[in-house]
Amino acid sequence: MERDWNLFLAPYQQVVSELKVKLRGIRKQYQDQNQHTPIEFVTGRVKPVDSILKKAERRGISEATLEEEMQDIAGLRIVTQFVEDIYVVVELLRQRNDMEIIQERDYVTSKKDSGYRSYHLVLSYPVQLVTGEKKILVEIQIRTLAMNFWATIEHSLNYKYQGDFPTEVNERLKRAAALAFSLDEEMSDIREEIKEAQSFYQEDQNKSGSGEQV
Protein backbone atom coordinates (compact mmCIF):
# COMPACT_ATOMS: atom_id res chain seq x y z
CA MET A 1 0.00 0.00 0.00
CA GLU A 2 1.43 3.38 -1.04
CA ARG A 3 2.28 5.75 1.81
CA ASP A 4 0.15 8.87 2.25
CA TRP A 5 2.98 11.38 2.50
CA ASN A 6 0.75 14.32 3.44
CA LEU A 7 -0.54 12.36 6.41
CA PHE A 8 2.95 11.14 7.33
CA LEU A 9 4.55 14.59 7.20
CA ALA A 10 1.74 16.50 8.96
CA PRO A 11 3.14 15.93 12.50
CA TYR A 12 6.59 17.04 11.33
CA GLN A 13 5.11 20.25 9.94
CA GLN A 14 3.37 20.79 13.26
CA VAL A 15 6.68 20.32 15.13
CA VAL A 16 8.43 22.89 12.96
CA SER A 17 5.60 25.41 13.36
CA GLU A 18 5.40 25.00 17.14
CA LEU A 19 9.15 25.18 17.72
CA LYS A 20 9.53 28.26 15.51
CA VAL A 21 6.91 30.02 17.65
CA LYS A 22 8.59 28.95 20.90
CA LEU A 23 12.11 29.86 19.81
CA ARG A 24 11.02 33.23 18.44
CA GLY A 25 9.20 33.72 21.74
CA ILE A 26 12.51 33.30 23.58
CA ARG A 27 14.05 35.93 21.33
CA LYS A 28 11.22 38.36 22.04
CA GLN A 29 11.52 37.87 25.80
CA TYR A 30 15.15 38.99 25.66
CA GLN A 31 14.24 41.96 23.48
CA ASP A 32 11.37 43.02 25.76
CA GLN A 33 13.80 43.09 28.67
CA ASN A 34 16.28 45.08 26.58
CA GLN A 35 18.82 42.27 26.88
CA HIS A 36 21.12 40.82 24.28
CA THR A 37 19.29 37.93 22.65
CA PRO A 38 21.31 34.82 21.87
CA ILE A 39 18.92 34.08 18.99
CA GLU A 40 19.33 36.27 15.91
CA PHE A 41 16.76 34.43 13.79
CA VAL A 42 15.09 31.04 13.38
CA THR A 43 14.19 29.11 10.25
CA GLY A 44 12.64 25.69 9.77
CA ARG A 45 11.58 23.21 7.14
CA VAL A 46 10.26 19.71 6.57
CA LYS A 47 12.41 17.64 4.23
CA PRO A 48 10.76 17.13 0.80
CA VAL A 49 9.62 13.62 -0.03
CA ASP A 50 12.18 13.12 -2.81
CA SER A 51 15.00 14.12 -0.42
CA ILE A 52 13.67 11.71 2.21
CA LEU A 53 13.61 8.86 -0.29
CA LYS A 54 17.10 9.61 -1.66
CA LYS A 55 18.59 9.80 1.82
CA ALA A 56 16.80 6.61 2.86
CA GLU A 57 18.27 4.83 -0.16
CA ARG A 58 21.80 6.12 0.59
CA ARG A 59 21.58 5.12 4.27
CA GLY A 60 19.79 1.83 3.74
CA ILE A 61 16.74 2.99 5.73
CA SER A 62 13.44 1.29 4.96
CA GLU A 63 10.22 3.30 4.69
CA ALA A 64 8.88 1.32 7.64
CA THR A 65 11.61 2.67 9.95
CA LEU A 66 11.83 6.28 8.73
CA GLU A 67 10.38 7.72 11.95
CA GLU A 68 13.00 6.00 14.11
CA GLU A 69 16.07 6.18 11.88
CA MET A 70 15.86 9.50 10.02
CA GLN A 71 16.46 12.30 12.51
CA ASP A 72 16.19 15.35 10.27
CA ILE A 73 12.85 15.02 8.49
CA ALA A 74 11.90 18.03 10.62
CA GLY A 75 14.71 20.56 10.89
CA LEU A 76 15.23 23.97 12.45
CA ARG A 77 18.13 26.35 12.31
CA ILE A 78 18.93 28.86 15.02
CA VAL A 79 21.38 31.56 13.94
CA THR A 80 23.31 33.57 16.52
CA GLN A 81 25.58 36.60 16.44
CA PHE A 82 28.40 35.18 18.53
CA VAL A 83 29.96 31.75 19.08
CA GLU A 84 29.26 32.14 22.81
CA ASP A 85 25.56 32.52 22.04
CA ILE A 86 25.49 29.02 20.56
CA TYR A 87 26.19 27.50 23.96
CA VAL A 88 23.70 29.81 25.66
CA VAL A 89 21.01 28.51 23.30
CA VAL A 90 22.06 24.90 23.90
CA GLU A 91 21.74 25.41 27.65
CA LEU A 92 18.34 27.07 27.24
CA LEU A 93 17.12 24.03 25.33
CA ARG A 94 18.61 21.61 27.87
CA GLN A 95 16.60 23.28 30.61
CA ARG A 96 13.23 22.96 28.88
CA ASN A 97 10.79 20.26 29.96
CA ASP A 98 8.69 20.31 26.77
CA MET A 99 11.34 18.47 24.74
CA GLU A 100 14.05 15.88 25.29
CA ILE A 101 17.55 16.10 23.85
CA ILE A 102 18.60 12.65 22.72
CA GLN A 103 21.79 13.47 20.81
CA GLU A 104 24.33 16.32 20.64
CA ARG A 105 27.12 16.85 18.13
CA ASP A 106 29.47 19.79 18.61
CA TYR A 107 30.95 20.69 15.23
CA VAL A 108 31.87 24.14 16.52
CA THR A 109 34.84 23.09 18.63
CA SER A 110 35.41 19.95 16.53
CA LYS A 111 34.79 21.09 12.97
CA LYS A 112 34.31 18.68 10.09
CA ASP A 113 37.18 18.12 7.65
CA SER A 114 35.40 20.36 5.15
CA GLY A 115 35.56 23.27 7.59
CA TYR A 116 31.87 23.02 8.50
CA ARG A 117 30.98 24.29 11.96
CA SER A 118 27.63 24.08 13.73
CA TYR A 119 26.10 22.61 16.87
CA HIS A 120 23.57 19.85 16.18
CA LEU A 121 20.88 18.67 18.56
CA VAL A 122 18.41 15.87 17.95
CA LEU A 123 15.26 16.29 20.01
CA SER A 124 12.29 14.13 20.79
CA TYR A 125 9.36 16.54 20.73
CA PRO A 126 5.79 15.57 21.67
CA VAL A 127 3.02 16.85 19.42
CA GLN A 128 -0.65 16.61 20.32
CA LEU A 129 -2.69 15.02 17.55
CA VAL A 130 -6.37 14.11 17.47
CA THR A 131 -5.20 10.50 17.83
CA GLY A 132 -3.14 11.37 20.93
CA GLU A 133 0.42 12.39 21.71
CA LYS A 134 3.16 11.47 19.23
CA LYS A 135 6.88 11.99 19.79
CA ILE A 136 8.69 13.26 16.73
CA LEU A 137 12.43 13.47 16.08
CA VAL A 138 13.66 16.90 15.02
CA GLU A 139 17.16 18.18 14.32
CA ILE A 140 18.17 21.67 15.41
CA GLN A 141 21.32 23.27 14.01
CA ILE A 142 22.75 26.23 15.91
CA ARG A 143 25.40 28.38 14.23
CA THR A 144 26.63 31.93 13.89
CA LEU A 145 25.84 34.26 11.03
CA ALA A 146 29.31 33.65 9.57
CA MET A 147 28.99 29.88 9.89
CA ASN A 148 25.56 30.04 8.30
CA PHE A 149 26.85 32.06 5.34
CA TRP A 150 29.61 29.52 4.68
CA ALA A 151 27.30 26.52 5.11
CA THR A 152 24.71 28.02 2.75
CA ILE A 153 27.32 28.49 0.01
CA GLU A 154 28.77 25.01 0.59
CA HIS A 155 25.29 23.50 0.41
CA SER A 156 24.61 25.25 -2.91
CA LEU A 157 27.90 24.03 -4.39
CA ASN A 158 27.14 20.54 -3.19
CA TYR A 159 24.14 20.41 -5.53
CA LYS A 160 26.47 21.09 -8.45
CA TYR A 161 29.27 18.71 -7.46
CA GLN A 162 27.25 16.11 -5.48
CA GLY A 163 29.85 16.17 -2.71
CA ASP A 164 32.75 15.48 -5.09
CA PHE A 165 34.34 18.92 -5.07
CA PRO A 166 37.31 19.67 -7.31
CA THR A 167 40.51 20.01 -5.30
CA GLU A 168 40.76 23.77 -5.90
CA VAL A 169 37.15 24.38 -4.84
CA ASN A 170 37.60 22.18 -1.78
CA GLU A 171 40.71 24.09 -0.69
CA ARG A 172 39.01 27.44 -1.24
CA LEU A 173 36.06 26.32 0.86
CA LYS A 174 38.38 25.27 3.67
CA ARG A 175 40.16 28.64 3.55
CA ALA A 176 36.83 30.45 3.53
CA ALA A 177 35.66 28.42 6.55
CA ALA A 178 38.82 29.39 8.43
CA LEU A 179 38.29 33.05 7.56
CA ALA A 180 34.64 32.87 8.66
CA PHE A 181 35.67 31.45 12.03
CA SER A 182 38.38 34.09 12.34
CA LEU A 183 35.65 36.70 11.87
CA ASP A 184 33.62 35.02 14.62
CA GLU A 185 36.63 35.18 16.94
CA GLU A 186 37.15 38.88 16.19
CA MET A 187 33.50 39.63 16.89
CA SER A 188 33.70 37.68 20.14
CA ASP A 189 36.63 39.83 21.24
CA ILE A 190 34.50 42.98 20.98
CA ARG A 191 31.12 41.46 21.74
CA GLU A 192 30.58 43.49 24.93
CA GLU A 193 30.88 46.76 22.99
CA ILE A 194 28.62 45.39 20.25
CA LYS A 195 26.03 44.23 22.76
CA GLU A 196 26.10 47.60 24.53
CA ALA A 197 25.57 49.46 21.24
CA GLN A 198 22.73 47.14 20.27
CA SER A 199 21.14 47.62 23.69
CA PHE A 200 21.07 51.39 23.19
CA TYR A 201 19.57 50.90 19.73
CA GLN A 202 16.92 48.48 20.96
CA GLU A 203 15.97 50.81 23.79
CA ASP A 204 15.45 53.65 21.32
CA GLN A 205 13.37 51.34 19.10
CA ASN A 206 11.21 50.30 22.04
CA LYS A 207 10.64 53.92 23.03
CA SER A 208 9.62 54.89 19.52
CA GLY A 209 7.38 51.83 19.18
CA SER A 210 9.10 50.72 15.99
CA GLY A 211 10.75 47.55 17.25
CA GLU A 212 11.67 44.85 14.79
CA GLN A 213 9.01 42.26 14.02
CA VAL A 214 9.99 38.58 13.92
Buried (B, 14 or more C-beta within 10 A) or exposed (E): EEEEEEEBBBBBBBBBBBBBEBBBEBBBEBBEEEEBBBBBBBEBBBBEBEEBBEBBEEEEBEEEEBBEEBBBBBBBBBBBBBBBBBBBBBEBBEEEEEBEBEEEBBBBEEBEEBBBBBBBBBBBBBBEEEEEEBBBBBBBBBBBBBBBBBBEBBEEBEEEEEEEBEEEEBEEBBEBBEEBBEBBEEBBEEBEEBBEEBEEEBEEBEEEEEBEEB
